[in-house]
Every structure is written in structure tokens, then in C-alpha cells.
Amino acid sequence: MKSILNADLHCHSVVSDGTLTPEALAQRAQSNGVELWALTDHDEIGGQARALKAAQSLELPYLSGVEISVTFAHKTVHIVGLGFDTSDPLIDAGLKATRGGREQRAKEMSMQLEKVGIAGAFEGALGFAGNLELISRTHFARFLVESGVCNDTNEVFRRFLTEGKPGFVEHKWASLKDAVTWIKASRGVAVIAHPGRYGFTATEEYAFFMEFKSHGGQAVEVVTGSHTPDEYVKYADMALEFDLLASRGSDFHSPSESRIDLGSLPWLPGKLKPVWELIEDRIQ
């Protein structure tokens, strides 16, 4: 498979916190020139069969995907799994355990928002999520926009739902070791998702990459929707330093909310080895 490829290996559907169905995402990816696609819903693989079927009907090469929520150094980080066996019982059980606790967290978030005069947030967020196991900050953000509290989701996360702001409730997710182990045990490759988002100090970030690598992690998202051009360079250098493969994904959630559309990212820097070269045999 080509090293220079319009691969989009990170996006979300209505099965987690996106606004489009797996089928609509497949169509959008194909129309936008994506040459290799993966649906990576949060802590959930329930949309994988639909995504694969839709991709195959469009002759769009597909890799299985998921984005696992992880607690590391008191922060929530994300690990993407690609090319794994979706029928493997270990990853399924692990994801079910990770989804546990979202309901209680959501109720605590709602209580915090009520204290600052915002009523009905739990019910409002659930209306967007549909599934208590998958209710997330994104669903609360959409409620706050719909109810007129904020103009858009960017304003939401400036005023609410982040550390030190009303509506933020820390949750204990999977460990880094568990997430990487589940992915590897199911024949997948573990990828650090959008590392520029976590606000780590240089020391914390180095420790994060070191531990990820020690557990068998193999790749990092270099080019992704939330990274700046300077961060493309930074994480390309870190991929080389830690001998990691490079991944590429828009982190697309919604036509109205996402900064980068499916298939519209710049190319991976040529000095890097793309992750899809390792798992070419798992492309469907």
C-alpha cells in the first residue's frame, strides 16, 4: 500500500458522540477522496459491522477502529486501536467495563451545572446521547448550545465541563496498560490519539510516551484535526525519537462542529513510516 495515502483513521458516529451514522460517514469519506478509512467511536465497537458493510459497498478500504478513554497522570487521554479483531472477547469486555460509570458521572456533572443556574442538563444531554453507557461531555455541550447557554461548543469548553469549570467531573477510565493490552491481544495496533491536546509538561509527555511504548504501543497520531502545523513537526520528531509509526485522522464528529472534514488533512511527513503499512493484511 502507498506510503502517501489519504487515510482518515479517526472519526466518530452516532454510536458514540458523532452526529452522522456510520453509513453517512462512509459516504462522506468516499466522496471526500479518503483512500483508507476507520470508524473509531469512543469505548464502543457497536458500529463496526455497519461501517465495514458501508465501506465495502463503496469499495472504500476499511480498518476496524476504536478510541479508548484512559486515565494517565490524573488526565483523560485517548488511545486509538486499529485493525483489531472486533469479535475478540477481551476487547469487548474491556470496553464494557470502561463505559461503566458514565451514568453516575453524568448525573454529577448535571448537579454541578444546576448549581450555576443550568437546569435539566442530564436529561438534555441524554437526549443527544440516547445511550447512558455512552453519555459524554460532548452531549452536554450540545445541550448547552441548543438551550442557548452558549453559542457553540468551543464556547462551552471555555466556560464549562473542563477542569476548574462548572460541570467537570473526573472519571477513572481504563489504565494505559489495559487499553494497549486489549488492542494488542486482539491483533490490533495501539495509537496515541492527538497528543497535543493533553496539556502535559515536557516531563509528563515523555513519561506518557515511554510508558505507552513499554506496554507495546506502536504508533502516534501526527497529523490530526486538533494539531497545529508546529505540532505536526513536533510529533513527527517524537515518532522518530520513540520509533513509533505515524497515523493520520481528522477526529471528525459533525459537519457543524468539526474544524477538519474527513479526508482534508495535510499529508504525513515523508520521513515517517505510516501505521497502515504494519497492518495492511487487516484492511478489509
Contacts in CASP RR format, 6 or more apart in sequence:
PFRMAT RR
TARGET T0000
AUTHOR 0000-0000-0000
METHOD contacts of the structure
MODEL  1
MKSILNADLHCHSVVSDGTLTPEALAQRAQSNGVELWALTDHDEIGGQAR
ALKAAQSLELPYLSGVEISVTFAHKTVHIVGLGFDTSDPLIDAGLKATRG
GREQRAKEMSMQLEKVGIAGAFEGALGFAGNLELISRTHFARFLVESGVC
NDTNEVFRRFLTEGKPGFVEHKWASLKDAVTWIKASRGVAVIAHPGRYGF
TATEEYAFFMEFKSHGGQAVEVVTGSHTPDEYVKYADMALEFDLLASRGS
DFHSPSESRIDLGSLPWLPGKLKPVWELIEDRIQ
1 36 0 8 1.000
1 276 0 8 1.000
1 277 0 8 1.000
1 280 0 8 1.000
1 283 0 8 1.000
2 35 0 8 1.000
3 268 0 8 1.000
3 270 0 8 1.000
3 273 0 8 1.000
3 274 0 8 1.000
3 277 0 8 1.000
4 267 0 8 1.000
4 268 0 8 1.000
4 270 0 8 1.000
5 35 0 8 1.000
5 36 0 8 1.000
5 274 0 8 1.000
5 276 0 8 1.000
6 33 0 8 1.000
6 34 0 8 1.000
6 35 0 8 1.000
6 36 0 8 1.000
6 263 0 8 1.000
7 34 0 8 1.000
7 35 0 8 1.000
7 36 0 8 1.000
7 37 0 8 1.000
7 247 0 8 1.000
7 248 0 8 1.000
7 249 0 8 1.000
7 274 0 8 1.000
7 276 0 8 1.000
8 29 0 8 1.000
8 34 0 8 1.000
8 36 0 8 1.000
8 37 0 8 1.000
8 38 0 8 1.000
8 248 0 8 1.000
8 249 0 8 1.000
8 250 0 8 1.000
8 252 0 8 1.000
8 262 0 8 1.000
8 263 0 8 1.000
8 265 0 8 1.000
9 36 0 8 1.000
9 37 0 8 1.000
9 38 0 8 1.000
9 40 0 8 1.000
9 63 0 8 1.000
9 65 0 8 1.000
9 80 0 8 1.000
9 82 0 8 1.000
9 191 0 8 1.000
9 247 0 8 1.000
9 248 0 8 1.000
9 249 0 8 1.000
9 275 0 8 1.000
9 276 0 8 1.000
10 38 0 8 1.000
10 40 0 8 1.000
10 67 0 8 1.000
10 80 0 8 1.000
10 193 0 8 1.000
10 194 0 8 1.000
10 221 0 8 1.000
10 224 0 8 1.000
10 247 0 8 1.000
10 249 0 8 1.000
10 250 0 8 1.000
10 251 0 8 1.000
10 252 0 8 1.000
11 25 0 8 1.000
11 29 0 8 1.000
11 37 0 8 1.000
11 38 0 8 1.000
11 39 0 8 1.000
11 40 0 8 1.000
11 249 0 8 1.000
11 250 0 8 1.000
11 251 0 8 1.000
11 252 0 8 1.000
11 253 0 8 1.000
11 262 0 8 1.000
12 18 0 8 1.000
12 39 0 8 1.000
12 40 0 8 1.000
12 41 0 8 1.000
12 42 0 8 1.000
12 67 0 8 1.000
12 251 0 8 1.000
12 252 0 8 1.000
12 253 0 8 1.000
13 20 0 8 1.000
13 21 0 8 1.000
13 22 0 8 1.000
13 25 0 8 1.000
13 39 0 8 1.000
13 41 0 8 1.000
13 47 0 8 1.000
13 51 0 8 1.000
14 20 0 8 1.000
14 21 0 8 1.000
14 22 0 8 1.000
15 22 0 8 1.000
15 41 0 8 1.000
15 44 0 8 1.000
15 46 0 8 1.000
15 47 0 8 1.000
15 134 0 8 1.000
16 41 0 8 1.000
16 42 0 8 1.000
16 43 0 8 1.000
16 44 0 8 1.000
16 67 0 8 1.000
16 134 0 8 1.000
16 136 0 8 1.000
17 41 0 8 1.000
17 42 0 8 1.000
17 129 0 8 1.000
17 134 0 8 1.000
17 136 0 8 1.000
17 138 0 8 1.000
17 139 0 8 1.000
17 253 0 8 1.000
18 138 0 8 1.000
18 253 0 8 1.000
18 254 0 8 1.000
19 253 0 8 1.000
19 254 0 8 1.000
19 255 0 8 1.000
19 256 0 8 1.000
19 257 0 8 1.000
20 28 0 8 1.000
20 254 0 8 1.000
20 255 0 8 1.000
21 50 0 8 1.000
22 39 0 8 1.000
22 47 0 8 1.000
22 50 0 8 1.000
22 51 0 8 1.000
22 54 0 8 1.000
23 50 0 8 1.000
23 54 0 8 1.000
25 39 0 8 1.000
25 51 0 8 1.000
25 54 0 8 1.000
25 252 0 8 1.000
25 262 0 8 1.000
26 37 0 8 1.000
26 51 0 8 1.000
26 54 0 8 1.000
26 55 0 8 1.000
26 57 0 8 1.000
26 58 0 8 1.000
26 60 0 8 1.000
27 54 0 8 1.000
27 58 0 8 1.000
28 261 0 8 1.000
28 262 0 8 1.000
29 37 0 8 1.000
29 55 0 8 1.000
29 60 0 8 1.000
29 262 0 8 1.000
29 263 0 8 1.000
30 37 0 8 1.000
30 55 0 8 1.000
30 58 0 8 1.000
30 60 0 8 1.000
32 261 0 8 1.000
32 262 0 8 1.000
32 263 0 8 1.000
32 264 0 8 1.000
33 263 0 8 1.000
34 60 0 8 1.000
34 262 0 8 1.000
34 263 0 8 1.000
35 60 0 8 1.000
35 61 0 8 1.000
36 61 0 8 1.000
36 62 0 8 1.000
36 63 0 8 1.000
36 276 0 8 1.000
36 283 0 8 1.000
37 51 0 8 1.000
37 55 0 8 1.000
37 60 0 8 1.000
37 61 0 8 1.000
37 62 0 8 1.000
37 63 0 8 1.000
37 262 0 8 1.000
38 62 0 8 1.000
38 63 0 8 1.000
38 64 0 8 1.000
38 65 0 8 1.000
38 82 0 8 1.000
38 83 0 8 1.000
39 47 0 8 1.000
39 48 0 8 1.000
39 51 0 8 1.000
39 65 0 8 1.000
40 65 0 8 1.000
40 66 0 8 1.000
40 67 0 8 1.000
40 80 0 8 1.000
40 81 0 8 1.000
40 82 0 8 1.000
41 47 0 8 1.000
41 65 0 8 1.000
41 66 0 8 1.000
41 67 0 8 1.000
42 67 0 8 1.000
42 69 0 8 1.000
42 78 0 8 1.000
42 134 0 8 1.000
42 136 0 8 1.000
43 66 0 8 1.000
43 67 0 8 1.000
43 68 0 8 1.000
43 69 0 8 1.000
43 95 0 8 1.000
43 98 0 8 1.000
43 99 0 8 1.000
43 134 0 8 1.000
44 66 0 8 1.000
44 95 0 8 1.000
44 99 0 8 1.000
44 133 0 8 1.000
44 134 0 8 1.000
45 64 0 8 1.000
45 65 0 8 1.000
45 66 0 8 1.000
45 86 0 8 1.000
45 91 0 8 1.000
45 92 0 8 1.000
45 95 0 8 1.000
48 64 0 8 1.000
48 65 0 8 1.000
48 86 0 8 1.000
49 86 0 8 1.000
51 62 0 8 1.000
52 62 0 8 1.000
52 64 0 8 1.000
52 284 0 8 1.000
55 61 0 8 1.000
55 62 0 8 1.000
55 284 0 8 1.000
56 62 0 8 1.000
56 284 0 8 1.000
61 283 0 8 1.000
61 284 0 8 1.000
62 283 0 8 1.000
62 284 0 8 1.000
63 82 0 8 1.000
63 83 0 8 1.000
63 276 0 8 1.000
63 279 0 8 1.000
63 282 0 8 1.000
63 283 0 8 1.000
63 284 0 8 1.000
64 82 0 8 1.000
64 83 0 8 1.000
64 84 0 8 1.000
64 85 0 8 1.000
64 86 0 8 1.000
64 282 0 8 1.000
64 284 0 8 1.000
65 80 0 8 1.000
65 81 0 8 1.000
65 82 0 8 1.000
65 83 0 8 1.000
65 84 0 8 1.000
66 80 0 8 1.000
66 81 0 8 1.000
66 84 0 8 1.000
66 91 0 8 1.000
66 95 0 8 1.000
66 183 0 8 1.000
67 78 0 8 1.000
67 79 0 8 1.000
67 80 0 8 1.000
67 81 0 8 1.000
67 193 0 8 1.000
68 78 0 8 1.000
68 79 0 8 1.000
68 80 0 8 1.000
68 81 0 8 1.000
68 95 0 8 1.000
68 98 0 8 1.000
68 173 0 8 1.000
68 174 0 8 1.000
68 179 0 8 1.000
68 182 0 8 1.000
68 183 0 8 1.000
69 76 0 8 1.000
69 78 0 8 1.000
69 98 0 8 1.000
69 171 0 8 1.000
69 173 0 8 1.000
69 174 0 8 1.000
70 76 0 8 1.000
70 77 0 8 1.000
70 78 0 8 1.000
70 79 0 8 1.000
70 173 0 8 1.000
70 174 0 8 1.000
70 175 0 8 1.000
70 176 0 8 1.000
70 179 0 8 1.000
71 77 0 8 1.000
71 171 0 8 1.000
71 172 0 8 1.000
71 173 0 8 1.000
71 174 0 8 1.000
71 175 0 8 1.000
72 176 0 8 1.000
72 208 0 8 1.000
72 211 0 8 1.000
73 200 0 8 1.000
73 204 0 8 1.000
73 207 0 8 1.000
73 208 0 8 1.000
74 170 0 8 1.000
75 198 0 8 1.000
75 199 0 8 1.000
75 200 0 8 1.000
76 170 0 8 1.000
76 171 0 8 1.000
76 173 0 8 1.000
77 176 0 8 1.000
77 192 0 8 1.000
77 193 0 8 1.000
77 198 0 8 1.000
77 208 0 8 1.000
78 193 0 8 1.000
78 194 0 8 1.000
79 176 0 8 1.000
79 179 0 8 1.000
79 180 0 8 1.000
79 183 0 8 1.000
79 190 0 8 1.000
79 191 0 8 1.000
79 192 0 8 1.000
79 193 0 8 1.000
79 212 0 8 1.000
80 190 0 8 1.000
80 191 0 8 1.000
80 192 0 8 1.000
80 193 0 8 1.000
80 221 0 8 1.000
80 247 0 8 1.000
81 183 0 8 1.000
81 188 0 8 1.000
81 189 0 8 1.000
81 190 0 8 1.000
81 191 0 8 1.000
82 188 0 8 1.000
82 189 0 8 1.000
82 191 0 8 1.000
82 219 0 8 1.000
82 247 0 8 1.000
82 275 0 8 1.000
82 279 0 8 1.000
83 187 0 8 1.000
83 188 0 8 1.000
83 189 0 8 1.000
83 279 0 8 1.000
83 282 0 8 1.000
84 91 0 8 1.000
84 183 0 8 1.000
84 186 0 8 1.000
84 187 0 8 1.000
84 188 0 8 1.000
84 189 0 8 1.000
85 91 0 8 1.000
85 186 0 8 1.000
85 187 0 8 1.000
85 188 0 8 1.000
86 186 0 8 1.000
88 185 0 8 1.000
88 186 0 8 1.000
88 187 0 8 1.000
90 182 0 8 1.000
90 185 0 8 1.000
90 186 0 8 1.000
91 182 0 8 1.000
91 183 0 8 1.000
91 185 0 8 1.000
91 186 0 8 1.000
94 174 0 8 1.000
94 178 0 8 1.000
94 182 0 8 1.000
95 182 0 8 1.000
97 174 0 8 1.000
98 173 0 8 1.000
98 174 0 8 1.000
99 133 0 8 1.000
99 134 0 8 1.000
100 133 0 8 1.000
101 171 0 8 1.000
102 132 0 8 1.000
102 133 0 8 1.000
102 134 0 8 1.000
102 135 0 8 1.000
102 136 0 8 1.000
102 171 0 8 1.000
103 132 0 8 1.000
103 133 0 8 1.000
103 135 0 8 1.000
105 169 0 8 1.000
105 171 0 8 1.000
106 122 0 8 1.000
106 125 0 8 1.000
106 126 0 8 1.000
106 132 0 8 1.000
106 135 0 8 1.000
106 140 0 8 1.000
107 122 0 8 1.000
108 169 0 8 1.000
109 121 0 8 1.000
109 122 0 8 1.000
109 125 0 8 1.000
109 137 0 8 1.000
109 140 0 8 1.000
109 161 0 8 1.000
109 167 0 8 1.000
109 168 0 8 1.000
109 169 0 8 1.000
110 120 0 8 1.000
110 121 0 8 1.000
110 122 0 8 1.000
110 125 0 8 1.000
110 140 0 8 1.000
112 166 0 8 1.000
112 167 0 8 1.000
112 168 0 8 1.000
112 169 0 8 1.000
113 121 0 8 1.000
113 140 0 8 1.000
113 160 0 8 1.000
113 166 0 8 1.000
113 167 0 8 1.000
114 120 0 8 1.000
114 121 0 8 1.000
115 166 0 8 1.000
116 166 0 8 1.000
118 144 0 8 1.000
118 147 0 8 1.000
118 149 0 8 1.000
118 166 0 8 1.000
121 140 0 8 1.000
121 143 0 8 1.000
121 144 0 8 1.000
124 139 0 8 1.000
124 143 0 8 1.000
124 146 0 8 1.000
124 147 0 8 1.000
125 135 0 8 1.000
125 139 0 8 1.000
125 140 0 8 1.000
125 142 0 8 1.000
125 143 0 8 1.000
126 132 0 8 1.000
126 135 0 8 1.000
126 139 0 8 1.000
127 139 0 8 1.000
127 143 0 8 1.000
128 138 0 8 1.000
128 139 0 8 1.000
128 142 0 8 1.000
128 143 0 8 1.000
129 135 0 8 1.000
129 136 0 8 1.000
129 139 0 8 1.000
137 157 0 8 1.000
137 161 0 8 1.000
138 153 0 8 1.000
138 253 0 8 1.000
140 156 0 8 1.000
140 160 0 8 1.000
140 161 0 8 1.000
140 167 0 8 1.000
141 150 0 8 1.000
141 153 0 8 1.000
141 156 0 8 1.000
141 157 0 8 1.000
141 160 0 8 1.000
141 161 0 8 1.000
142 153 0 8 1.000
144 150 0 8 1.000
144 156 0 8 1.000
144 160 0 8 1.000
145 151 0 8 1.000
145 152 0 8 1.000
145 153 0 8 1.000
145 156 0 8 1.000
149 156 0 8 1.000
150 156 0 8 1.000
150 159 0 8 1.000
150 160 0 8 1.000
152 257 0 8 1.000
153 257 0 8 1.000
159 165 0 8 1.000
159 166 0 8 1.000
160 166 0 8 1.000
160 167 0 8 1.000
160 168 0 8 1.000
161 167 0 8 1.000
161 168 0 8 1.000
162 168 0 8 1.000
163 170 0 8 1.000
174 182 0 8 1.000
176 208 0 8 1.000
176 211 0 8 1.000
176 212 0 8 1.000
176 215 0 8 1.000
177 211 0 8 1.000
177 215 0 8 1.000
179 190 0 8 1.000
180 190 0 8 1.000
180 212 0 8 1.000
180 215 0 8 1.000
180 216 0 8 1.000
180 217 0 8 1.000
181 215 0 8 1.000
183 189 0 8 1.000
183 190 0 8 1.000
184 190 0 8 1.000
184 216 0 8 1.000
184 217 0 8 1.000
187 282 0 8 1.000
188 279 0 8 1.000
188 282 0 8 1.000
189 217 0 8 1.000
189 218 0 8 1.000
189 219 0 8 1.000
189 245 0 8 1.000
189 275 0 8 1.000
189 278 0 8 1.000
189 279 0 8 1.000
190 212 0 8 1.000
190 215 0 8 1.000
190 216 0 8 1.000
190 217 0 8 1.000
190 218 0 8 1.000
190 219 0 8 1.000
191 217 0 8 1.000
191 218 0 8 1.000
191 219 0 8 1.000
191 220 0 8 1.000
191 221 0 8 1.000
191 245 0 8 1.000
191 247 0 8 1.000
191 275 0 8 1.000
192 208 0 8 1.000
192 209 0 8 1.000
192 212 0 8 1.000
192 219 0 8 1.000
192 220 0 8 1.000
192 221 0 8 1.000
192 244 0 8 1.000
193 221 0 8 1.000
193 224 0 8 1.000
193 251 0 8 1.000
194 221 0 8 1.000
194 224 0 8 1.000
194 225 0 8 1.000
194 226 0 8 1.000
194 227 0 8 1.000
194 251 0 8 1.000
195 205 0 8 1.000
195 208 0 8 1.000
195 209 0 8 1.000
195 220 0 8 1.000
195 221 0 8 1.000
195 235 0 8 1.000
195 238 0 8 1.000
196 226 0 8 1.000
196 227 0 8 1.000
196 231 0 8 1.000
196 235 0 8 1.000
197 226 0 8 1.000
198 205 0 8 1.000
198 208 0 8 1.000
200 208 0 8 1.000
209 220 0 8 1.000
209 238 0 8 1.000
209 242 0 8 1.000
209 244 0 8 1.000
210 242 0 8 1.000
213 242 0 8 1.000
213 243 0 8 1.000
213 244 0 8 1.000
217 244 0 8 1.000
218 244 0 8 1.000
218 245 0 8 1.000
218 275 0 8 1.000
218 278 0 8 1.000
219 239 0 8 1.000
219 244 0 8 1.000
219 245 0 8 1.000
219 246 0 8 1.000
219 247 0 8 1.000
219 275 0 8 1.000
219 278 0 8 1.000
220 235 0 8 1.000
220 238 0 8 1.000
220 239 0 8 1.000
220 242 0 8 1.000
220 244 0 8 1.000
220 245 0 8 1.000
220 246 0 8 1.000
220 247 0 8 1.000
221 227 0 8 1.000
221 235 0 8 1.000
221 246 0 8 1.000
221 247 0 8 1.000
221 248 0 8 1.000
221 249 0 8 1.000
222 232 0 8 1.000
222 235 0 8 1.000
222 236 0 8 1.000
222 239 0 8 1.000
222 246 0 8 1.000
222 247 0 8 1.000
222 248 0 8 1.000
222 268 0 8 1.000
222 269 0 8 1.000
222 272 0 8 1.000
223 232 0 8 1.000
223 246 0 8 1.000
223 248 0 8 1.000
223 249 0 8 1.000
223 265 0 8 1.000
223 266 0 8 1.000
223 267 0 8 1.000
223 268 0 8 1.000
224 247 0 8 1.000
224 248 0 8 1.000
224 249 0 8 1.000
224 250 0 8 1.000
224 251 0 8 1.000
224 265 0 8 1.000
225 249 0 8 1.000
225 250 0 8 1.000
225 251 0 8 1.000
225 258 0 8 1.000
225 259 0 8 1.000
225 260 0 8 1.000
225 265 0 8 1.000
226 251 0 8 1.000
226 259 0 8 1.000
227 235 0 8 1.000
229 266 0 8 1.000
232 266 0 8 1.000
232 269 0 8 1.000
233 269 0 8 1.000
236 246 0 8 1.000
236 268 0 8 1.000
236 269 0 8 1.000
236 271 0 8 1.000
236 272 0 8 1.000
238 244 0 8 1.000
239 245 0 8 1.000
239 246 0 8 1.000
239 272 0 8 1.000
240 271 0 8 1.000
240 272 0 8 1.000
245 272 0 8 1.000
245 273 0 8 1.000
245 274 0 8 1.000
245 275 0 8 1.000
245 277 0 8 1.000
245 278 0 8 1.000
246 268 0 8 1.000
246 269 0 8 1.000
246 272 0 8 1.000
246 273 0 8 1.000
246 274 0 8 1.000
246 275 0 8 1.000
247 274 0 8 1.000
247 275 0 8 1.000
248 265 0 8 1.000
248 268 0 8 1.000
248 274 0 8 1.000
249 265 0 8 1.000
250 258 0 8 1.000
250 260 0 8 1.000
250 261 0 8 1.000
250 262 0 8 1.000
250 263 0 8 1.000
250 264 0 8 1.000
250 265 0 8 1.000
251 258 0 8 1.000
251 260 0 8 1.000
252 258 0 8 1.000
252 260 0 8 1.000
252 261 0 8 1.000
252 262 0 8 1.000
255 261 0 8 1.000
268 274 0 8 1.000
276 283 0 8 1.000
END
